[in-house]
Amino acid sequence: MQIQILPSLLAADFGHLADDIARAEASGAEALHLDVMDAHFVPNLSFGPDVVAVARAVAPGFYRHVHLMMTRPDLYLEPFAAAGAQTIQIHVEADCDIHAGLARIRAMGLRPAVVINPETPADAVYPYLRECDEVLVMTVHPGYGGQSFIAGCLRKVSDIRRRASVLGLDGLDIMVDGGVNGETGPQAAAAGANQFVAGSYLFRQKDMASAVRELRSACAASFTASP
């Protein structure tokens, strides 16, 4: 299973957004993670489809994961798809029909994904595992960058990985986002995660490329497919 590192654009310098997108692409990371917050589902407001379109224009070959932290993500799937999203992640806690949302994402030719917050039990995503290509386990409370990793979420990663295996979904990608660094990333990999979103940890590095390589190597060395 491929280990993937995703710089989170939320930690970029928005006064030099294009430069930081290009820097993230040049780091060798597998994809860019874009956090969309609606100031209702989470207590913060970030950006809309236009920033996704900027990422596509600046780095068209750099894969774009769009995480919709929104009460009604179903109202915005098509605009984000049109802007250049390639994976769209929606929360199981959102106020919409999750099954229908995932089906619409796939019908547009994109990768559908579900997300769970730290307080949400792992079994909340089980009904959707056959309908999505990845699961994002939040390892901080969504809304702000720079928070500390919640180690208690690792059990959910393991539980979801085991459930996916029982269902024959051994290729399911499991992502963690929040407080990921050179110490916590390998812990999540040992629990069964193979995708790692890192914001401030990567963007504060003078040499992001070295940080990406080191994080990927450490996570690959710790990854357990059957935790």
N, C-alpha and C positions, 0 to 999 in steps of 0.2 A: 504493500500500500504506500502511495506517495506521501511523503512528508511535505507540507506546504507552509510557507511563512507569508503572512499578509500584513504589511504595514497599514495601520489605521490612519486614514486621512484626517481624522478628527484632531490628531496631534500635530498636524502640519502648521506651518506659518502661513496663515491665510492672506497675509500681505505679499507673500511670494508663492502663491499656490501652485502656479504652473511649474516653477522651479522645484518645489518639493515633490510634485507628482513625478517629474522627470528623474529626480534623485531616487525616489522609491523604485521606479522601474529599473534604473541603472544598478540598483543594489543586488539584482538577481532574484528578488522575491518573486514568488509565483503569481501573486495577484494583489490588487489594491482593495482594501476594505473601506466602504463608505457608509458611515452611520447617519441615518436620517431620523431626526427627532422632531416630534410634533408639538412639544410643550404641553401635552395632555397625557399621553401614555407614560411619558417620562418628564421630569421637571427641567427640561432644557429644550432649546430650539437650535437646530443646526443648519441644514440647507435642504434644497429641493433638487428637482431633476436637472436644473441648469449646471450644478457642480458636477454631476455625473457626466453631462455633455462636455464639460471642460476637460475632465479626465480622459474621455474618449478622444477629444481633439488633440490634446497634448501628447498622449501615449496610446495610440489606437491599438497597439498590440499587447497592451498590459491589461490582463483580465480584470474584470470589475465585479466584485461582490457588493451588493447593495442590501444593507440591513435596515429594514423598515421598523423602527421603534414607534409605532403609530397605533392609535386606538382603532382606526379604520383603514388598514393598509389596502383593503380591497378597492378603495376608491382611487388608488394611485398606481396600480400595477401597470396599466398601459402607458402612462406618462413616463414612468421610470424605464420601462422597456424601450420606449422610443428614444430616450436620452442615452441609452447605451448600456444599461444593466445587463449582465450576462448570467448572474445568479441573483435571485431575489429571495430574501429570508424574511419570513413573517412569524410573529409570536403566536404561540398557542394561547396566550392570554388575551389576544386581540378580540375585539367585539365584532366578529364577522364569521362567516362559514369558512373554516380553515380548509376543509376538503375541497370546496369550490375554488378557493383562492389558489391552492397548489395546482389544481387542474388547469386553471387559466394561465398560470405562469408556464407550465409545461406546453400548453397549446401555442404559446407565443415563441416556442423554440428555446426557452431559457431553462436553467436548472432551478427547480423549486427546493426550498429548504424551510425547516421549522426551527424556532428558537424557544428556549425556556429560560425563565428568570431563576435566580438563586433559590427562591422560596418554592418554586414549582417542582413537584415530584417527577421523577423520571418517567413514570408510567403515563404521564399526560401526553407524551409524544408517541407512545406505542401505536395508537390508532392510525398514525400518519406515516409510519416508517416505510410502507410499501409505495407511498405516493410521493416521496421526496428523495432527493439525491444526497442530502446532508442534513445533519442536526447541529445546531449551535447551542452549546451549553454556556450560558453567561456565568462567568466566575467573578463578577462584581455586580453591584446593582446598576442597571443601565441608566445612563443619563449624563455622566461626567467621566472624563478620562483621568488617568493618574491615580486610580483607587488601588487598594491592596487586594491581592488575590484571596479568594475565599476557598480555603482548602477543602471545606466540607462538600463542595460541588464535585469533587473528584469521584465520589461514590456514584453519582449520577452518570458520569461518563462511562464508568465500568458497567453499570447496569444497562445502559443503552447499547453498549458494544455487545454485551452478552445476548440481549434480546434480539438485536439485529442478526447475530449469528444463528440463533434458534430459528429465525425466519428465513435463513438462507441469504441474508443480505450482507455478506462479508465485505462487499465493496463499498458499503455506506461510509461516507466521510463524516467524521465527528470533529467539530471545531470547538475551541475554547477562546473566549475573548474576555479580557479584563485582568490586569495585573500580571500579564505574561512576561517573563524575562528568562535569563539563563538558568535560573533555579526552578521556577515554577513550571516553565515549559516542559522540561523533562519529566516532572511529576505527573503532568497531565498526559504525556505520551505513555508513561507506564500504566496509566489508567485506561488507555485505549484511544486517546485523541490523536489525530494525524494532521490537523490543520490548526494553526496558531496565529491569532491576531495579536499584534503588538503595536502599540501606539507610541507613547512617550519613551518607552525603552529603546525603540529603534530611531525615532526622529531626533533624539538628543545625542545620538552617537555622531562623532565627527566622521567616522568611517562606517556608514550604514552597511555597506557591502560585507565587510568583515563580520559585523554583528549578525547579519542575516545568515552567513555561512556557519558561524559558530552556533547560533541557535538551532539551525536546521540539523547540524551534526549532532548536537547534544540530544535533541528530541528523537532523532533517528536511532541513536544508540540506546535510548530508553523505551522505545515504542514496544508495546505489547498488544498483539492482535487478539489475544484471549486472556484478558485480565482476570 
